[in-house]
Amino acid sequence: MSKKTLIVSKPYRHDEYFKECFGNRRRLRKFFRWLFSESILRSFDLRRIEILPESFLNEQLKSRYADLLCTVGIKGTDRSARMILLLEHKSSPDDLAVAQVFEYMSEIWSKEFLDAKTSGRLKEFRFTQILPILFHQGRLPFSGPSRFQSLVRPQITELQRFFLDFECMVVDIPSLPENDYPKDIELNLIFHVMNSISRADVLDRMGELVFRIRKSLAIPAVFSTWITSLNYIFTSAKHVGRDGFVNFLKKIKSIEGEKEGEMGQTIREMLLAEGKAEGKAEGKAEGKIESILEILETKFGKVPAKLAQVVRSQTDMKILNQWIAFAVHCSSHQDFQQKIGR
């Protein structure tokens, strides 16, 4: 298996892991097959899934939400007929999640209406149906309202039918029995990771998981998802320390055999990068620069002078943190240089 398949470009926060996992049509197709009933699936044309680009949103919404927007075709209609599926990800309690979804839906419809008005299509204009889906992971089950009317006061029963209302579908990982997780190996792995990330025994649970799926790790897509998940755990799990990962590495080695495999090698490289980043100049830019150069030199030999100069000229701490991840997962000096865009 090529080392290039293991590259993870940056540390993952919860929303970034969600986007990485569900931001492609192949996984979305499998997720929808698990989520929807057979009767609903008969109405969808899952071959016509399109993920809408971030440019679809205004800058304010892009910076505030971690959504995925996609469209899916409707069977028995012309190819222009579609439904918009809005996936709003939450990793902590949020009683106003439905209000945020409403703002999002309003923005989408306003954009549609303005486009129709500008192009002179108002006579035949109709709004596109939007299906809102709240996807929640966290330590505790989702406890907020899923209906918009739950946030509206006062409530007069006789008038309720005149007011706007909608309900979000809720996928709540903490309250979902493991037996109800998707049977697909990739999705099952993702659900287990999302349910374990906030737990103190996250590495014990991951050790059990990797033992169960060890044969499936020969499949490139599953292995790549597992490496991405390891990177997510290493950078986001609050209960995981360096010693915990060292012990986890021993478990991985026992699964992979005496010769350390690519999974164990990836964990070892994460530990190397983490140790260097923390131990150099108390996290100052100079320390991170030296960490990047040392990692590159350890893996590929002497760093070319021009590349070293580029690295030394960078002072932005966020960018340097990203470059450390690039250094750990790149396959050559040239690969690293391409990743940093120089």
Secondary structure, 3 states (H helix, E strand, C coil): CCHHHHCCCCCCCHHHHHHHHHCCHHHHHHHHHHHCCHHHHCCEEEEEEEECCHHHCCHHHHHHCCCEEEEEEECCCCCCCEEEEEEEEECCCCCCHHHHHHHHHHHHHHHHHHHHHHCCCCCCCCCCCEEEEEEECCCCCCCCCCEHHHHCCCCCHHHHHHCCCCECEEEEHHHCCHHHCCCCHHHHHHHHHHHHCCCCCHHHHHHHHHHHCHHHHHCHHHHHHHHHHHHHHHHHCCCCCHHHHHHHHHHHHHHHCCCCCHHHHHHHHHHHHHHHHHHCHHHCHHHHHHHHHHHHHHHHCCCCHHHHHHHHCCCCHHHHHHHHHHHHHCCCHHHHHHHCCC
